[in-house]
Amino acid sequence: EMECGFRTDPSIPQGKRPDGTPVWFCTCGKFEATSVEAMNRHINEDAPIVKPILLLVFVSGFTYYWTSDWLMVFGAILVIFILSYPINILLDRYYANVKNKKPPMMMTKTIRYTEQHLDFIERHAADYDPEDNEVVRKFQRMMKESNCLFAKKAKVWGSPDWIANLSIEENVHRGLKALRDGLKKGQDIKLDGFVFEIPGEEHGKTIEAFAETVRRVLNAISDNDPQCDHCMDSEIIDRRGWRFVFDDVSIFVTCFGPCYPINHARYAFGDTSTYVLIQPMYSFGFHDVGEDHPWDDDKNTIRQKIRQNFKKAGRMYFVPKPRFYAMAPMIVPPIDIDAPLLQWYLPPHGTPPKPAVHEIQYE
């Protein structure tokens, strides 16, 4: 059973009720809340009024034992009810600001690794304009053909120009500083995404080559996460609740490549490059995409209209029926939408294991 937690950034609700009330869904799939505070209480398994029944029983028994006066017991219960609201507010703040952070014993090590990651990102950063470069222009030309309602006007940053004699990982490293800057500014400047281009048809001509390219790109990002989440190394990568994260920002990953035919949602419109689009989850809030109702034609949300657009264009994409599904297998969809999902996140057989975090090229 999946551990409880926020599905995305807590600042972005996953849906709305008919009266407009925002809704957050728990990763356990069994709970929804209308406030971040209520979700925090659920995650931390505490009742809204500080486990009131047990508390009242304890206070009543303790007061009567010492006073044998039922009037005093009533007074104690009244005090508990009066104090329950401010106590609950304090607990909400505690859950939001303290309990969900990394354990204190990990902080020294995490700070040290964070400094190493940041130094690595700075040293390998390319000097370029991520807002206006050839990668952005190429991707925007492709997005003008997309069936997505807001793709044509999406604000996207791009990776630096590709250097042929560098590896995929080394080229990705050159764009990490711009990626981090974009994610930090994204909510203020309404940034919809950051795209990495991997030129060369050999990187995406077959689904196997495409999957391996995507895995290497995302590993290069994850391995250098300043917050040390290293999400690609997670033991639950193939389960519900996992999400791609970089610098404490939850991300939706979409990829396009030459291996996909014209009737596929990931079709690259004749472009021979592979594109990995990093979309911060908060960006969906800019477009009010609405709650998820897979292929329910009676729903009129932006999300449903986009799916219908793809379907009408003959590019219907696979949407699992369960409301809360594993995100990782969806990043590299199979060419045939009815085929089994790919375990693209697993390294090819015989690949040497990755070094421990503190052994990666920092010293």
Salt bridges, closest charged atoms under 4 A:
GLU1 OE1 - LYS30 NZ 3.11
GLU32 OE2 - ARG17 NH2 3.17
ASP92 OD2 - ARG41 NH1 3.10
ASP119 OD2 - ARG123 NE 2.85
ASP132 OD1 - ARG137 NH1 2.58
GLU134 OE1 - ARG137 NE 3.43
GLU134 OE2 - ARG141 NH2 3.57
GLU169 OE2 - ARG216 NE 2.78
ASP181 OD2 - LYS177 NZ 3.18
ASP192 OD1 - HIS287 NE2 2.70
GLU197 OE2 - LYS138 NZ 2.51
GLU202 OE2 - HIS203 NE2 3.68
GLU212 OE2 - ARG215 NH2 2.85
ASP223 OD1 - LYS354 NZ 2.71
ASP233 OD1 - LYS354 NZ 2.68
ASP247 OD2 - ARG180 NE 2.97
ASP288 OD1 - LYS16 NZ 3.71
GLU291 OE2 - ARG323 NH2 1.75
ASP292 OD1 - ARG307 NH1 2.70
GLU359 OE2 - HIS358 NE2 3.97
